Amino acid sequence: MSYILTDGASVVSMNPEWDFKLTDKKIETVHRTRSGAGYRYLWGSFKGVKFNVEFVNSSDMCIVNSWWGASTALRLFDHSSAVVVSGYLAGNTPPISGYVKPYTDQFDGVIELESY
């Protein structure tokens, strides 16, 4: 299945590997009192998507990594133009940062998009 990642001005098409995964994370705090009673406070939740990509050309790699560096709000669409996730690229390192051996003009990486 093909996906489109866009910021509204630029568009990058990608074909995720088999490990495409939708995530749902909760923002919560767990507290235990002196008497032993437990309380869980749910502050919110957010959705996300994570998948590997391979054979990304250098121009698409530069666009995606610049979105990550600038914390640009993005939208991920599937082939039927339905929005899968809106959010920001997450992670401590640029999402597309490795070479596909033996090529020097094809890259791979992990796209991790978390909603806002």
C-alpha positions in Angstrom: 0.0 0.0 0.0 1.3 3.4 -0.9 1.1 6.4 1.5 1.6 10.2 1.0 3.2 12.3 3.7 2.6 16.1 3.3 2.9 19.4 5.1 0.4 21.0 2.7 3.1 22.4 0.3 5.5 19.4 -0.3 4.4 15.8 -0.9 6.5 12.7 -0.4 5.2 9.3 -1.5 6.4 6.2 0.4 5.8 2.5 0.4 6.1 1.2 4.0 7.6 -2.2 4.7 5.6 -5.0 6.3 5.9 -3.6 9.8 3.4 -0.7 9.5 1.9 -0.2 12.9 -0.7 2.2 14.3 -0.1 3.1 17.9 -2.2 4.6 20.7 -0.4 6.0 23.7 -1.8 7.2 27.0 -0.5 10.1 29.0 -1.2 9.0 32.6 0.1 9.1 36.1 -0.2 6.4 38.7 -0.2 7.4 42.4 -0.4 5.3 45.5 -1.4 6.8 48.9 0.1 5.9 52.3 -3.0 3.7 53.0 -2.2 1.7 49.9 -5.0 3.1 47.7 -4.1 3.4 44.1 -5.2 6.2 41.8 -4.6 6.5 38.0 -5.0 9.9 36.4 -5.5 9.8 32.6 -4.4 13.2 31.2 -4.9 12.4 27.5 -3.9 10.1 24.7 -2.5 10.4 21.3 -2.3 8.2 18.2 0.6 7.6 16.0 2.1 5.4 13.2 5.5 3.8 12.8 7.0 2.0 9.8 10.2 1.4 8.0 10.9 2.8 4.6 13.6 1.7 2.0 14.7 3.0 -1.3 13.9 6.7 -0.6 15.6 9.1 -3.0 17.9 11.9 -1.8 15.4 14.7 -2.4 12.6 13.0 -0.4 15.1 12.2 2.3 16.1 15.9 2.6 12.4 17.0 2.7 11.5 14.4 5.4 14.5 15.2 7.5 13.9 19.0 7.3 10.3 18.4 8.5 11.7 16.5 11.5 14.3 19.3 12.2 11.7 22.0 12.0 8.9 20.1 13.9 6.5 20.6 11.0 2.9 19.5 11.3 2.3 16.7 8.8 -0.5 14.5 7.5 -0.2 10.9 6.3 -2.7 9.8 3.7 -3.3 6.4 2.3 -4.0 5.7 -1.4 -7.7 6.4 -1.0 -6.9 10.0 0.3 -8.2 9.2 3.8 -6.1 10.8 6.6 -4.4 8.1 8.6 -2.6 10.3 11.2 -1.9 14.0 11.6 1.1 15.0 13.7 4.8 15.5 14.0 7.8 13.3 13.2 9.2 11.9 16.5 12.5 10.5 17.5 16.0 11.6 18.6 17.6 11.2 15.2 16.6 12.1 11.7 14.0 9.6 10.4 15.8 8.7 7.2 19.5 8.4 7.8 21.0 5.2 6.4 22.1 4.0 3.0 20.6 1.0 1.2 23.7 -0.9 0.4 25.3 -1.0 -2.2 23.5 2.2 -3.4 24.8 5.7 -2.6 21.6 7.5 -3.7 19.0 5.4 -1.9 18.2 5.7 1.7 16.2 3.9 4.5 14.9 4.8 7.9 12.0 4.7 10.3 9.0 7.1 10.0 7.5 7.6 13.4 4.6 10.1 13.3 2.8 11.1 16.6 -0.4 13.1 16.7 -0.8 16.4 18.3 
